Amino acid sequence: MADQLSFPETFFIGAATAAHQIEGNNTTSDWWAFENREGTPIQERSGDALDSLHRWREDMDLLAEFGLNAYRFSIEWARIEPAPGKFSRAMINHYREMVTYAQQIGLTPIITLHHFTNPLWFRLDGAWTSASATQRFASYIRAIAPILDAGVKHVVTFNEPNIAAVMQTVLLGQGDLETGLGGGLPRGHEPTALGLARAHHEARDLLHRNHPGIQVGWSIANQCVQHVDGGQDLAEEYRHHHEDWYLQQAKEDDFVGVQSYTRTIFGPEGIIAPDPAVPLTQMGWEFYPQAVGEAVRNASRVSGGVPIVVTENGVATADDDERIRYTASALASIHTAMAEGSDVRGYLHWSALDNYEWGRWEPTFGLIAVDRETFTRHPKPSGAWLGSIARTKRLPQ
Ligand code: BGC
């Protein structure tokens, strides 16, 4: 066996973040309202988060110093359009500067237009089930043309629409996270799923028309669904509902984003808990790095061979050596999927920084730790390790 695996010269390796999880004080968003309302079920608030709204240059410098060559970050619609039809020129300039700076220091910017959060007014107006949702999203996209024209080549319209649809079910009180389909996630809210797909397709066509050459996709949470004897039917139903339907919507896209962390196994009665001997991550998920290779194969099959970008993959752990072990196996599993024919263009590690995990600060996914009192950044060895793979395109075995 070769003592190293090589990736194509054009394969990019970087890290990913989302605005609400790092910027701080996202006060015009629905998530901020949710975290801060009386009686909220959210344990911990995002607050100042990592103050990346002001420290983004430092964050990007660290990624470039690691040797990474791509950075996926989201632009916050709630900041850009804090009231319907009222766009903030200052925020558009802010994100435009981020795009320009990323390129100056050798990071290919990959922009997410929507990462779970909505402007509060949009939520109050019915969010993705409102008759004007698609047109509202399109007008946001038209307003951010100066950001895209600063050199953006890859746009993720929606982060994990399949999880956004599930969140809507939970928000409406029509299911909870403990008692879903087969003991897993509750069914996604169908009008929300359809609204997101409509907005995505419309956004893709608009972006193609107005920004020729731009590559557009959406990114899907892939659960690496497996089964044991008697669990096949449930597993297939679950995978179709939560994952494959969304991958099918990507058939005409330029790429599809695969996001994968662990696997989900079905038996005849539903989801089977991981073997007690198997280590769990800080999220309580089975440590199963090869999930991403399987997710890539499934995405490639279901989407009919659409090029893939791994837009998120990583592990919540306090042990940075474990992060390196996890990521090495994950990359090896992607390499195998590529050798078998999947067209994977790049890998973005989740996450650049230890960030706000949607209600909790404890899980640490980052290549960089952050002191939340002083906001001092502390790069971890895993960052330099991943950077060396990005530079050499070789993964030692
Ligand atoms: C999301 C991230 C999240 C990560 C880890 C993905 O579902 O896109 O925002 O932090 O998984 O849970």
Boltz pocket constraint, residues with backbone or C-beta under 6 A from the ligand:
constraints:
  - pocket:
      binder: B
      contacts: [[A, 18], [A, 21], [A, 159], [A, 160], [A, 163], [A, 221], [A, 259], [A, 312], [A, 350], [A, 356], [A, 357], [A, 358]]
      max_distance: 6.0
